[in-house]
Structures are given as structure tokens and as C-alpha cells.
Amino acid sequence: MDVSHLTWVQLVGYAASLLVFSTFYMKTMIPLRCVAVVSNVAFLTYGYFAGLYPVFFLHVVLLPLNILRLYQMRNLIERVRRASKGDYSIEWMIPFMTKEEFKKADVLFRKGDEADKLYYIESGSVRLPEIGVALGPGEIIGEIGIFSPFKERTTSAVCETDLTVLVLSNHRVLELYYQNPEFGLYLGRMIIRRLLDQIK
């Protein structure tokens, strides 16, 4: 092929095709989406000036879609980064939770019970007698049992005061764990921290 006879429009078309081809060798999504955006722009230019309007309109649709996916992935990475630093809010989970109230000395669960719920303490205090730890507002309890191989409580939980908790079923916990990476990372780090505290 005599490159000297190619017009600039044809060169743009070949460059756009090369960019699309290169995406098949990329293993991470953010670089892939960045290259896809550049290829969309190149194909828009090529399609318009070459009079290939089906190509042009296809990439009119694909360009904002790739930009949206790129934004979503960068936003997800930032959310996971915040979760990894402990800067995490459970507000988004509240619509999935139900409120329950307990009296002082009530037992939420005993060691060996089936781990069927996760609890977020809204007000009050809970003691885990086997490990001598008390947990208060803003703390989550019951997560270790849900992810343990036997699905059993690893310690008991007794109300030190009147208690209000938000409850999430084990099935919903697992569903949100797979749907929301930052929630999964947050729970994973919390479980490791709790296990390390028990070892000390």
C-alpha cells in the first residue's frame, strides 16, 4: 500500500482501527476505556469526513457510553480507596435494613447460634463476653459469623443498655457484598481487625 496516496481522512480511519485493535490486548479496564474514547473520536472524524454516516452515528452513541463507564470506574476506585482508609458510610444500606429494639440484658445471639443477621448499632451498647469487648453506636456486629465456614456465631452478644439496631439478613449481606466492592472491602478489613483483636 502506497502511504503517499492516502488522504488524511483515510489515515485517521486506520488509526481508529488500530486503537480498537489495541483494546483487545489490554487487561485493565480504565486504560481500555481511555483508548476506546480516543478511538470513538477518531471514528467520528473519519465517519463524518469520509461520508460513512452509519460509522459516524455508531460512535456518536458509543462515545458518551465509554465516557460514562470510565467515570463510573474511576468513581468506584475512589469509593474503594475511601473504604480502605476507614472513611465509609452505611447510609446507602439503610433502605435495605430493618430496625429492632432490645432491652438491657437481652441476648442478641449466643456463641454457636446460626449467623443469620448482621447488626448495626444505632444507639446503646453491646458486650461480647467471651472476648471482653463492648461495642457502641456506629459499630457493626455479627459479620464474622456470616462469613465463617460454619455460619455460626463466634461469640455471644449481650445488651449492656437498651439497644436500637439496624438489621441486615445474611442473604442480603452476601448480595450487597458481591454488588458493592467498597462494602466488601470494608467488611473484610473489619473482620481482620476483629480477629486480630481477639488474638491479642
C-alpha positions as CSV (number, residue, x, y, z in Angstrom):
1,M,0.0,0.0,0.0
2,D,1.4,3.4,-1.0
3,V,1.0,5.5,2.0
4,S,1.7,8.7,0.0
5,H,-1.6,8.3,-1.8
6,L,-3.6,8.0,1.4
7,T,-5.6,11.1,2.4
8,W,-5.6,12.3,6.0
9,V,-9.1,11.0,6.4
10,Q,-8.0,7.5,5.5
11,L,-5.1,7.8,7.9
12,V,-7.5,8.8,10.7
13,G,-9.6,5.7,9.8
14,Y,-6.6,3.4,10.0
15,A,-5.5,5.0,13.3
16,A,-9.0,4.5,14.7
17,S,-9.0,0.8,13.7
18,L,-5.5,0.4,15.3
19,L,-6.8,1.9,18.5
20,V,-9.8,-0.5,18.6
21,F,-7.4,-3.4,17.9
22,S,-5.1,-2.4,20.7
23,T,-8.0,-2.6,23.2
24,F,-8.2,-6.3,22.8
25,Y,-4.7,-6.6,24.3
26,M,-5.5,-4.5,27.4
27,K,-6.0,-6.3,30.7
28,T,-7.3,-3.4,32.8
29,M,-10.5,-1.5,32.2
30,I,-9.5,2.1,32.7
31,P,-6.8,2.2,30.1
32,L,-9.1,0.2,27.8
33,R,-11.9,2.8,28.2
34,C,-9.5,5.7,27.7
35,V,-8.3,4.2,24.4
36,A,-11.9,3.4,23.4
37,V,-12.8,7.1,23.9
38,V,-9.9,8.2,21.7
39,S,-10.9,5.6,19.0
40,N,-14.5,6.9,19.2
41,V,-13.3,10.5,18.5
42,A,-11.1,9.2,15.6
43,F,-14.0,7.2,14.1
44,L,-16.3,10.2,14.4
45,T,-13.8,12.3,12.4
46,Y,-13.3,9.5,9.9
47,G,-17.0,8.7,9.5
48,Y,-18.0,12.4,9.1
49,F,-15.4,13.4,6.6
50,A,-15.5,10.1,4.6
51,G,-19.3,10.3,4.4
52,L,-19.7,7.0,6.3
53,Y,-22.6,8.1,8.4
54,P,-23.5,4.7,9.9
55,V,-20.0,4.7,11.4
56,F,-20.4,8.3,12.5
57,F,-23.7,7.7,14.2
58,L,-22.5,4.5,15.9
59,H,-19.7,6.3,17.6
60,V,-21.9,9.3,18.4
61,V,-23.7,6.7,20.7
62,L,-20.5,4.9,21.8
63,L,-18.5,8.0,22.9
64,P,-20.8,9.1,25.8
65,L,-21.2,5.5,26.8
66,N,-17.5,4.9,27.1
67,I,-17.1,8.3,28.9
68,L,-19.9,7.2,31.4
69,R,-18.3,3.8,32.0
70,L,-14.9,5.5,32.6
71,Y,-16.4,7.9,35.1
72,Q,-18.2,5.1,36.9
73,M,-15.0,3.0,37.2
74,R,-12.9,6.0,38.4
75,N,-15.7,6.8,40.9
76,L,-15.7,3.2,42.1
77,I,-12.0,3.1,42.6
78,E,-12.2,6.3,44.7
79,R,-15.0,4.9,46.8
80,V,-13.0,1.7,47.4
81,R,-10.0,3.8,48.3
82,R,-12.0,5.8,50.9
83,A,-13.4,2.5,52.3
84,S,-9.8,1.1,52.6
85,K,-8.9,4.2,54.8
86,G,-11.9,3.6,57.0
87,D,-13.8,6.6,55.6
88,Y,-17.1,4.7,54.9
89,S,-20.7,5.4,55.5
90,I,-23.5,2.9,55.7
91,E,-26.2,5.4,54.8
92,W,-26.8,3.8,51.4
93,M,-27.6,0.5,53.2
94,I,-30.4,1.9,55.4
95,P,-33.2,1.2,52.9
96,F,-32.2,-2.5,53.0
97,M,-32.2,-2.7,56.8
98,T,-34.9,-3.1,59.4
99,K,-34.9,-1.5,62.9
100,E,-35.1,-3.7,66.0
101,E,-35.0,-2.7,69.7
102,F,-33.8,-4.7,72.7
103,K,-33.8,-4.2,76.4
104,K,-30.9,-4.2,78.8
105,A,-29.6,-7.7,79.4
106,D,-31.3,-9.1,76.3
107,V,-29.2,-11.6,74.3
108,L,-28.9,-10.8,70.6
109,F,-27.3,-14.1,70.0
110,R,-25.2,-16.8,71.7
111,K,-21.9,-18.4,70.6
112,G,-22.7,-21.3,68.3
113,D,-26.1,-19.9,67.1
114,E,-26.8,-19.7,63.4
115,A,-25.4,-16.5,61.9
116,D,-28.4,-15.2,60.1
117,K,-28.1,-11.4,60.6
118,L,-25.7,-8.5,60.7
119,Y,-26.4,-5.7,63.2
120,Y,-25.5,-2.0,63.0
121,I,-25.7,-0.4,66.4
122,E,-27.8,2.9,66.2
123,S,-27.9,3.5,70.0
124,G,-26.9,1.7,73.1
125,S,-24.1,-0.7,73.9
126,V,-23.4,-4.4,73.4
127,R,-20.9,-6.6,75.2
128,L,-19.2,-9.7,73.7
129,P,-18.5,-11.6,76.9
130,E,-16.1,-14.3,75.5
131,I,-13.6,-11.7,74.4
132,G,-14.4,-8.9,76.9
133,V,-15.2,-6.2,74.3
134,A,-18.0,-3.6,74.4
135,L,-19.3,-2.0,71.2
136,G,-21.4,1.2,70.8
137,P,-23.1,3.3,68.3
138,G,-21.7,3.2,64.7
139,E,-20.3,-0.3,65.2
140,I,-21.3,-3.4,63.2
141,I,-21.5,-6.8,64.9
142,G,-22.3,-10.3,63.6
143,E,-20.2,-10.1,60.4
144,I,-17.7,-12.8,61.3
145,G,-20.3,-15.5,61.7
146,I,-21.9,-14.7,58.4
147,F,-18.6,-15.3,56.6
148,S,-17.4,-18.1,58.7
149,P,-17.3,-21.6,57.1
150,F,-19.9,-23.0,59.6
151,K,-22.2,-19.9,59.5
152,E,-22.1,-19.9,63.4
153,R,-21.7,-17.1,65.9
154,T,-18.1,-17.0,67.2
155,T,-19.1,-15.1,70.4
156,S,-22.2,-14.1,72.3
157,A,-23.7,-10.6,72.2
158,V,-25.5,-9.2,75.3
159,C,-27.1,-5.8,75.6
160,E,-25.4,-3.6,78.2
161,T,-28.1,-1.0,77.9
162,D,-31.4,-0.6,76.0
163,L,-30.4,-1.1,72.4
164,T,-31.6,0.0,68.9
165,V,-30.0,-1.7,65.9
166,L,-30.5,-1.8,62.2
167,V,-30.5,-5.4,60.9
168,L,-29.5,-6.9,57.6
169,S,-30.2,-10.5,56.8
170,N,-27.3,-12.8,55.9
171,H,-28.6,-13.3,52.4
172,R,-28.8,-9.5,51.8
173,V,-25.3,-9.1,53.3
174,L,-23.9,-11.5,50.8
175,E,-25.9,-9.9,47.9
176,L,-24.5,-6.4,48.8
177,Y,-21.0,-7.8,49.3
178,Y,-20.9,-9.0,45.7
179,Q,-22.7,-6.0,44.3
180,N,-20.7,-3.3,46.2
181,P,-16.9,-3.7,46.3
182,E,-16.3,-1.0,48.8
183,F,-18.8,-2.7,51.2
184,G,-16.9,-5.9,50.7
185,L,-13.6,-4.3,51.4
186,Y,-14.9,-2.6,54.4
187,L,-16.3,-5.8,55.9
188,G,-13.1,-7.7,55.0
189,R,-10.9,-5.2,56.9
190,M,-13.3,-5.1,59.8
191,I,-13.3,-8.9,60.1
192,I,-9.5,-9.0,60.1
193,R,-9.3,-6.2,62.7
194,R,-11.8,-8.1,65.0
195,L,-9.8,-11.4,64.6
196,L,-6.6,-9.6,65.4
197,D,-8.2,-8.0,68.5
198,Q,-9.2,-11.5,69.7
199,I,-5.7,-12.8,69.3
200,K,-4.2,-10.0,71.4
